[in-house]
């Protein structure tokens, strides 16, 4: 899984660089790759626009990433949800757990406002 990282206005932006599904087979590598890209950044945008599907293991990986950022007293914002991912998030209540913004610039702005 290819992960890309850059910094925009003091915010670490991590993007999944190729279409993928996050399931039991890929959840651990997804979590490890994102954690390595985040390092100890206090403000993180995770662009999931190329993720086509999350199963329960993938959702668990997202919670683990959020926990890691929170333990560093940081904040995580997700962006780029596909319609299918958004529907799953709404079904399981993740739309209430995660701050989700429509695109990277709005996510960066949301982090810099707090």
C-alpha positions as a LaTeX table, in Angstrom:
\begin{tabular}{lrrr}
\hline
Residue & $x$ (\AA) & $y$ (\AA) & $z$ (\AA) \\
\hline
Unk1 & 0.00 & 0.00 & 0.00 \\
Unk2 & 1.41 & 3.32 & $-1.06$ \\
Unk3 & 1.04 & 6.25 & 1.30 \\
Unk4 & 1.94 & 9.84 & 0.47 \\
Unk5 & 2.68 & 12.56 & 3.02 \\
Unk6 & 3.09 & 16.30 & 2.78 \\
Unk7 & 2.68 & 19.30 & 5.08 \\
Unk8 & 0.20 & 22.08 & 4.33 \\
Unk9 & $-0.02$ & 25.13 & 6.62 \\
Unk10 & 1.53 & 23.17 & 9.49 \\
Unk11 & $-0.83$ & 20.21 & 9.04 \\
Unk12 & 0.42 & 16.75 & 8.09 \\
Unk13 & $-1.63$ & 15.45 & 5.17 \\
Unk14 & $-1.49$ & 11.69 & 4.63 \\
Unk15 & $-3.07$ & 10.25 & 1.48 \\
Unk16 & $-3.67$ & 6.73 & 0.30 \\
Unk17 & $-2.01$ & 6.84 & $-3.13$ \\
Unk18 & $-3.83$ & 4.01 & $-4.91$ \\
Unk19 & $-7.34$ & 2.56 & $-4.89$ \\
Unk20 & $-7.71$ & $-0.04$ & $-2.17$ \\
Unk21 & $-10.02$ & $-1.75$ & 0.27 \\
Unk22 & $-9.19$ & $-1.85$ & 3.96 \\
Unk23 & $-10.22$ & $-5.25$ & 5.26 \\
Unk24 & $-8.87$ & $-8.01$ & 7.49 \\
Unk25 & $-6.06$ & $-8.69$ & 5.02 \\
Unk26 & $-4.88$ & $-5.06$ & 4.76 \\
Unk27 & $-5.94$ & $-3.35$ & 8.01 \\
Unk28 & $-2.69$ & $-3.91$ & 9.90 \\
Unk29 & $-0.47$ & $-2.71$ & 7.06 \\
Unk30 & $-2.78$ & 0.31 & 6.57 \\
Unk31 & $-2.56$ & 1.22 & 10.25 \\
Unk32 & 1.24 & 0.78 & 10.35 \\
Unk33 & 1.82 & 2.77 & 7.16 \\
Unk34 & $-0.39$ & 5.65 & 8.27 \\
Unk35 & 1.15 & 5.65 & 11.77 \\
Unk36 & 4.64 & 5.85 & 10.28 \\
Unk37 & 3.60 & 8.74 & 8.01 \\
Unk38 & 1.93 & 10.61 & 10.87 \\
Unk39 & 4.88 & 10.19 & 13.24 \\
Unk40 & 4.12 & 12.58 & 16.14 \\
Unk41 & 2.26 & 15.23 & 14.18 \\
Unk42 & $-0.34$ & 17.03 & 16.29 \\
Unk43 & $-2.55$ & 18.02 & 13.33 \\
Unk44 & $-3.33$ & 15.30 & 10.82 \\
Unk45 & $-5.55$ & 15.08 & 7.76 \\
Unk46 & $-6.10$ & 11.56 & 6.45 \\
Unk47 & $-7.31$ & 11.62 & 2.84 \\
Unk48 & $-9.26$ & 8.40 & 2.26 \\
Unk49 & $-10.64$ & 9.32 & $-1.16$ \\
Unk50 & $-9.08$ & 6.25 & $-2.82$ \\
Unk51 & $-10.34$ & 3.82 & $-0.19$ \\
Unk52 & $-13.29$ & 2.00 & $-1.71$ \\
Unk53 & $-14.34$ & $-0.06$ & 1.32 \\
Unk54 & $-13.72$ & $-0.51$ & 5.05 \\
Unk55 & $-14.73$ & $-3.70$ & 6.84 \\
Unk56 & $-14.78$ & $-4.01$ & 10.64 \\
Unk57 & $-11.02$ & $-4.59$ & 10.76 \\
Unk58 & $-10.51$ & $-1.45$ & 8.69 \\
Unk59 & $-12.78$ & 0.51 & 11.01 \\
Unk60 & $-10.75$ & $-0.79$ & 13.95 \\
Unk61 & $-7.57$ & 0.39 & 12.23 \\
Unk62 & $-9.07$ & 3.88 & 11.84 \\
Unk63 & $-9.93$ & 3.95 & 15.53 \\
Unk64 & $-6.36$ & 2.92 & 16.34 \\
Unk65 & $-4.99$ & 5.74 & 14.20 \\
Unk66 & $-7.31$ & 8.23 & 15.88 \\
Unk67 & $-6.23$ & 6.95 & 19.32 \\
Unk68 & $-2.55$ & 7.35 & 18.42 \\
Unk69 & $-3.09$ & 10.97 & 17.33 \\
Unk70 & $-5.17$ & 11.72 & 20.44 \\
Unk71 & $-2.49$ & 10.24 & 22.72 \\
Unk72 & $-0.06$ & 12.75 & 21.23 \\
Unk73 & $-2.64$ & 15.41 & 22.15 \\
Unk74 & $-3.36$ & 15.94 & 18.49 \\
Unk75 & $-6.39$ & 15.95 & 16.24 \\
Unk76 & $-7.28$ & 13.85 & 13.21 \\
Unk77 & $-9.60$ & 14.94 & 10.41 \\
Unk78 & $-10.69$ & 12.61 & 7.61 \\
Unk79 & $-11.45$ & 13.77 & 4.10 \\
Unk80 & $-12.40$ & 12.39 & 0.73 \\
Unk81 & $-15.03$ & 9.85 & 1.67 \\
Unk82 & $-16.62$ & 8.03 & $-1.23$ \\
Unk83 & $-20.39$ & 7.64 & $-1.11$ \\
Unk84 & $-20.07$ & 3.96 & $-0.15$ \\
Unk85 & $-17.66$ & 4.72 & 2.71 \\
Unk86 & $-19.84$ & 7.61 & 3.91 \\
Unk87 & $-22.87$ & 5.29 & 4.05 \\
Unk88 & $-20.96$ & 2.71 & 6.11 \\
Unk89 & $-19.73$ & 5.46 & 8.45 \\
Unk90 & $-23.30$ & 6.65 & 8.95 \\
Unk91 & $-24.60$ & 3.11 & 9.58 \\
Unk92 & $-22.06$ & 2.43 & 12.34 \\
Unk93 & $-22.01$ & 5.93 & 13.80 \\
Unk94 & $-18.48$ & 6.80 & 12.70 \\
Unk95 & $-19.81$ & 10.06 & 11.27 \\
Unk96 & $-20.22$ & 11.07 & 14.94 \\
Unk97 & $-16.82$ & 9.70 & 16.02 \\
Unk98 & $-14.65$ & 11.28 & 13.32 \\
Unk99 & $-14.41$ & 14.84 & 12.08 \\
Unk100 & $-14.96$ & 14.46 & 8.32 \\
Unk101 & $-14.46$ & 17.31 & 5.88 \\
Unk102 & $-15.27$ & 17.29 & 2.14 \\
Unk103 & $-11.73$ & 18.03 & 0.91 \\
Unk104 & $-8.14$ & 18.57 & 2.05 \\
Unk105 & $-8.19$ & 22.42 & 2.06 \\
Unk106 & $-11.29$ & 22.48 & 4.28 \\
Unk107 & $-9.80$ & 19.82 & 6.56 \\
Unk108 & $-6.57$ & 21.82 & 6.93 \\
Unk109 & $-8.61$ & 24.96 & 7.66 \\
Unk110 & $-10.68$ & 23.11 & 10.29 \\
Unk111 & $-7.51$ & 21.98 & 12.07 \\
Unk112 & $-5.99$ & 25.43 & 12.00 \\
Unk113 & $-9.15$ & 27.05 & 13.42 \\
Unk114 & $-9.00$ & 25.04 & 16.64 \\
\hline
\end{tabular}
